[in-house]
Amino acid sequence: MSVFTRSRAGKVFGAIAVTGVSALFLAGCAGGGGEAAETGGGNSSEVGGELDLKIGTALPQTGNLAFLGPPEEAGVGYAASQINEISDETGLSLEVVFGDSGDTDNKAYETEIPRLLGEDVSAVIGAASSGTSLQFIDQVVGAGVIQFSPANTSDAFTTYEDNGLYFRTAPSDVLQGEVLGNLIAEDGNQTLGLIVLNDSYGTGLAKYVSEAFEAAGGEVVAETTYNTGDTTFDTQISEVLAADPDAIALITFDEVATILPSLFGSYPAEDLYFVDGNLKNFGETFPAGSLTGAKGTLPGLSIDSIADFTGELDAFVEAEGLPALDDYSYAAESYDATILLSLAALAAGSTDSSAIAEKLIEVSGGSGDGEACSTYADCAQIILDGGTADYEGISGPITFDEVGDPTEASIGIYQFGEDNNYAAYEG
């Protein structure tokens, strides 16, 4: 499969764009990733002893990213089931306390984060939204607890003062913005309009999309924003359409479902571009063919390439009596976050947050001296045998740098079909 790299900035090839992104984060070395905060509590033992690890989730059960909640929680739950299946062999058992992050409008996190911290968790997985995570990161890391997001992509986290307790399995929007901006230009568009969520995710991603598009010779002719909680978007739509752009990038969350009907019939679907915050299988939500030809980007390996994992996830969800999944966005990243936290606890011989944080870079392969492994069982055995595990995740190699960002990442490119669902774009 062809790849996109930073040295070929004017082109995108194939359905997946892949690059090592450590060069993108050089500016981040001054912030985050320092000595982990001291924490109290947490059982501790030598490697191979008994460990009762407890983590919480603050993922979107409600709010403008609620469609991401089911696949993310399924990813965590499936990983936990595999971890506990061999707890007798490893000595580590995992308890998950599920919670709702909500969004910056309904503010579910205001009650959920204190509840999770009150459960004495070693880590909180979440939120999905960068803007929502920024509302409670100080509360979590200030309590000496790890915050680990499977979906935060804002570049703000690269330099955030997090006491070395923030990690993510999703890459910064520096990469997604570059891929999407170049894709729009490569499709022959010379002018671009944007409708953007006014938060750290939306404005940050819009910046990088615009920079890449303009570097490829294009011109941004309109950019309009809205706020979380807004329910009408007539002003934004009218402003963008008045500029008559060749393409429109929708950098939104689930508000896109309200925006799209006003564009149907007024703007060609094949000239619309989606991002990870709104790329979903709309199916019968809209009339058949409404989105045919529209494209979008999503961090992570192609859904097609992880079909075995999504099949297993479907079986797990069915066995648990949960509703079938409509989307798989960030399921793999959530699964990997859970596996990495458990491996780091096993390697540390402790459930203390600071001890786990000190091992997360190592078990992701960031120390550069580990033995590659791709399942929890295999990685755990390496650790129990006295070695260093390098977990190669479902979502990609991961490999954390010193600030908790993945140094290798993939961006999938997708296209909607007649059924209003998306599939890997073949180019």
N, C-alpha and C positions, 0 to 999 in steps of 0.2 A: 504494500500500500504506500502511496506517495505521502510525503510529509511536508508540513510548513515549518520553516525555521526562520529565525530572525535575520539571517543573512540573505533570505529571499523575500524581503518585505513586501514586494509588489505582487505576490501571487499566492493563491491558495489552491492546493491540489487535493482532490479526493474527498472522502467523507470524514477524515480525521485530520486534525492539525496537531502535531506533536512537537514539543520542544523542551529542552532543559532550560529552566527559567531562573537559575541562580543569578545570572547577570542582571535580571530585572530588579533584584532586591538589594543591590549594593548599598543603596541609600538607607536601608533599614537597619544596618548594623549598629547604629547608635541607640536604638530603642528596643525594648522588649528583650526576651531571651536572657536576662541577667540571672543572678543567683535566685533560685526559687525561694519563695517566702517560707519561713518556718511555720509549721502547722502542728497543732496538738492532736492527740488521739491517733487512731489508726493502728491496727494490729501489725506486728512485725515479727519476722522470723528469718531464718536462713533459707536460701533457695531450696525448695522442696518441702518446706514446712506447710502448715495449715494457714490459709489466707482466706478471709471472708471479705471480699471486695464488694462495695456498694457504690453504684453510680446513679445519677439522676439524668433525666432528659428534660430539656426545655425546648421542645420542638412544636411547630405550629399546628395544634389541634383546631385552632380558630384563627380568624384574621385573614389578611390578604395573601398569605402564602399557605393557607390551610390545605391546598391540594398536595403540598409537599409532605405534610405530616404523615400520612399512611405509609408511603414507601420508606421514609426515614425511620419511623418507629419499627417498621417490619425489619429493616436492616439491623437495627440494634437488637431486636428480639431474637432474630435468627442467629446472630453471633452469640448471644447469651446462651441459647440452647446448645450450641456446639461446645461452648466453654464448659458448661455445667455437665455435659454428657461425659466428659472425661475428668471431672473434678477429683474422682478417687485416685486417678493416676498422677495428676499434677499437684494436688493439694490446694488448688485455688477454685473457689466457688464464687459466682457472681450474682448479685441481686440488683435488679433495675427498678428504680422508682420513676414512673412515667409522669411527666408534667407538661403543661401547655405554656408556650412562650407568648402566644397571641401576637399582636403587632403593636405599633406605637399609637394606634387609635384606641383599641380596647384595653391595652395595658395589662393583659393577663399576667405578665411576668411580675407585676408588683406584689402579687400574693403568692405566686408559684415559686419564685426564687427563694424567698424566706422559708417556705415549706420544705423545699428540697434541701436547703442548707441545714434546716432543723433535723433532717433525717441523717445527718452526719455522713453525707456522701463524700467520696474522695474526688469526684469529678462530676461536672455537668456537661452533657452533650447537647449543644445548641448555642444560640438559636440558628435558624436557617437564614433569616434576614440579618444583614450586616447592621442595619439601623437599629433593629431590636437588640442585637447582641451588645451594641454600644450603650444601650440603656442600663445594662446590668453587669457588664464586665467588671467594673470597679467593685461592685458588691461581692461578686464571686471570688475574684482573685484577692480582694482585700480580706476575705475570710480564710485565705490560704488554701483555696480549692481550685483545682484545674478547671478551666473552661475549654472545651474542645468542640469546635463547630465542624460539621460535615459540609457546610454550604456557604459560609461567609466568604465573600470574594472582594470586599472593599480593600483598597490598598492601605486604608487607615490602620489596619491591624499590624502591618509589617513594622511600624515604628511605635506602636502603642506601648506605654509603660505598664507592663503586665506582670512584673515580678517573675518572669520566666514561666508563667502558668497558663499561657494561652497557646493553643495549637489548632490547626485546621487541616483537613484533608482536601479542601478545594483550593485551587490556585487563585492568585490575585487577579482582579479584572484588568490589570495591565495586559495580560495575555489574551483574555477573551475579547477585549476591546480591539486589540491589534488584529486578531483573526477575523472578527466581524467587519471591521472597517475595510480591510483588504478584500474580503468576500464581496461586499457591496460594490467596491470599485471594480473588481475583476468581472463582475456581472455586467459591466458596461455603463453603470450609472455615473453621471457627472455631477448631479446635485442631490443633496440629502436633507430631509427634514426629520426631526426627532421629537417624540413625545416622551417626557422623562419624569419618573418619580423623583420628587425633591427630597432625597435623603442621601446618605453617604454612598449607598450602593448605586442608585440611579445616576446621580450627578458624576460620580467617579467613573462609572462605566461609559457614560455619554462622552466624557472627556477623552477617553482612550479610543473610542470608536471614531470620534471626530478627528482626532490627531492622525490616526492611521488613514482615514479616508482622504483627508487633505494632503497628507504626505504622498498618497498615490495619485494626486492631481485633481481630486474632487473638491467641491465647494459645499459647505453646510449653509443652507439658505434659510433655515428656520429651526429653532429649538425652543420648545415651550415646556413648562413644568406644571405639576400638580402636587398636592400634598396627600399623605395617607389619610384616609377617611373621606376624601372627596368622592362624590357620587355622580356628578355631572361633569362632562368634559367637552362641551360644545365649543367653548372659547378656544381651548387648545387645538381641537380638530380643525376649526375654521382657520386659525392662524397658520397651521402647517399646510393645509390645502391651498390657501391663498398664495403661498410661495411657489406652488406648482413644482415640487421636487420630483426628480426621477425615481426616488426611493424614499420610504419612510421607515425609520427604525423605532420600534416600540419598546422602550426601556422601562418596563413596568412590572408590577406583580399581577395579581388576578384581576385588577381593574381593567385589564385588557378585554375581558369578556363584555364589559359595558362599552368600551371604546369601539370595538370592531363593528358592531351593527351600523354605526354611523359612517363607517368607511365603505362598507359593502355597497356596491353600485356607484360609489363616488370615486373609488380608487382601485386600480388593479391589484388583486391579491398577490400576484407573482412579484410585485414590487414592494411587498411588506417583509420586514425582517424582525424576528423575535429574538429574545435572549433567555437565559436560564430561568429568570424570575417569572416568565409567562409561557414558556414552551411546554405545552401539555397536549394531550389527546382530547380535542374538543368533541369529536364524534358528532352525535346528533344534537349537540347544543345549538349548532347553526345548520342551515339548509345544506344539503350535500353539495360539495364543490365550492363552498364559500371561500375556502382557504387554499384551493389548489395552486401549487407553485410557490407559495410563501416559504421562506427559509428561516432558520434560526440556529443558534449555537448553544451548546450545553457542555460545561466542563465535565471531563470524565471520558473513559473509553466508550466507543460506540456501543449502543444497546445491543446491536447484533453480535458484537464480539464477546459480550458477557451473557449470552443466551443461556448457558448452563446455570449461571448464578441466578438469573431471573426466574428460570424454571424451578429451581430449588426454593426460591423465595415464595413463588406462587404455592408450592406444595406446603411450605411451612404455614403460610397465611391460612390456607384451607384447613389444615390440621388444627389450627388454633381457633377455628370458627370465626375468623375475621372476614370482613368484606373483601372481595377480590380487588387487586390493585389495578387502577386505571393507568398509572404512570410509575416509572421507576427512577425518576430523577433523584439523585443523591442517596439512593438506597445503598449503593456500593460504598460510598464515602462514609455513611453512617455505620455500616457493617465494619469497615476497616478501622474507624475510630474506636469502636468497642473492642475489637481484637487487639489493637495497639495498646490501649489502656491496660488490658489484662496481661499482655506480655510484659509490659513495663513493670507492672506490679510484681509479676512472677520473677523478673530479673532483679528487681530491687529487694525481693523477699519482704515486701512491706505494702500496706495499703495507705501509708502516709502520702499525702498529695505531693509534697516536695520531693520525696524519694521516687515516686512514680515519674514526676516531671523530669528528674535527672536521668531517667532511663529511656524516655520516649524517643529522643534523638537516636540513641543507640539501637533500639529494636527496629527503628524505621530504616536503618542502614546509614544514618547520617554520620556515624563515627568512621565508616569506611572499612571496618575490619570484621564484619559479620559474615555468617554463612547464610546464603540466600535460602528462603523457605517461603512457601505460599499458602500454608494452612496453619491454623492455630495449633493443631496437634503436632505438626512437624516442628514448628518454631519452639513450642513449649518443650519438646524433647531435647532440642539443642541446648536450651537454657538449663534444663535439669541435668544434662550431661556435663555442664560446666562451660559450655561454649557461649558465643555471642550470636544471637539470631538477627537476621536482616529480613524483615517481613516484606514480601512483595505482594501488594494488596490486589483486591478485585478491581479497585478504581485506578490502579497504576502503581508504579514503583514507590511513590510517596517521598521517601528520603528527606526528612526534615532538615532545614538549615538551623542556624543558631537562634533564629527568632521564631521557630515553630511553623514556618511556611514550607510547603512541599517544593523541592527544587526541580522536580520533573512533573510534567502535567500534559494532559491531552485535552483538546477541545473538539467535541463532535459537531459536525455540521449536518443538519437535518432539513428535510423538505416535506411539506404537507401534501397529501394526496386528495383524491376526490372524496374520501371518507372523513376529511378534516382531522385525520390523525397523521403523525409524522413518522418518517422512516429515514434511515441514513441516506444522505445525499451522495449520489454516485458521480456527480460532476460531468 
